[in-house]
């Protein structure tokens, strides 16, 4: 729940991706699903890279691959176009 007296920053900050589309850990390629947990960790389904990426609170440089990232497929170490987390 968002409190009625909540205030928002005037200027946004890029915390995930922001370096053009691609497959590096500081890039996303058609991100779809997004989740932010209680520790403010951002988790994103990186659709075209067939992976789930995670950015811990305060880390704006590089994310961490937490699932997939080994090409498209149905192996235990692969994902195929993930759309949500």
N, C-alpha and C positions, 0 to 999 in steps of 0.2 A: 504494500500500500504506500502511496506517495502522500506525505502530509500536505495539508492545504496551504501551509506556509513555506513549502519547499522553494528554494531559489536555485536558479540555473546559471551557469557560467555564460557570459556573453560570447565567448570565443570557444569554438570546439577544438579538440585535440585528437589527432589521429593516433590510435593506440594499436592498430593491427593493420598490416599491409601498408598501403600508401606509397609503395615503390613501383607502381605499374604492375601489370599482370605478369605472373610467372610462377616458377616453382621453387624459388629460394625461400628460406625461412622468414624473410621479411617481405614476402609477397603472397598474394592470393590470386586465384584464377577462377572467377565467377563464384564468389562466396554466396552461400544460401543461408542455412540456419545459423542462428546466433543464440548463445546462452551466456548469462553472467551469473556466477554462483555467489554465495554469501561472502566469500573472501575476495570478491571483485575480480576473479579469474574469468577471462573472456575465452569462450570456446566457439569455434566457427567451423561449419561444414564447408570445406574447400572443394566445391563440386568438380571442376575440371582437373584438379590435381589428385582426385580420388583419395582424399585424406581429411582427417580432423586435426585442426590446429588449436593450440592453446597459448594464451598470453597471460602470465601471472601479473597480478597487480603491480604496477610500477615499471614493468618491462615493456618498453615501446620499441626496442630495436629488433629483436628476433623472437619469433614464436617457436613453439616446440611441437613436432609432429607427435600426436598421442594415439593415432590409429591410422592405418593405411599408409599411403605415401610410397607404396611399392608398385605403382602402376595399377591400371584397371584390372579387376579380376574377382574371382570368388574364393581365393585362397584365404586361409586364416590370417594372413598378413596383408591382405588387400581389401580395398573397398571399390565399389563401382558407383560413381556419381552420387555421393552422399548429399542429402538435401536437408537434414535436420540433426540436431543434437539434443 
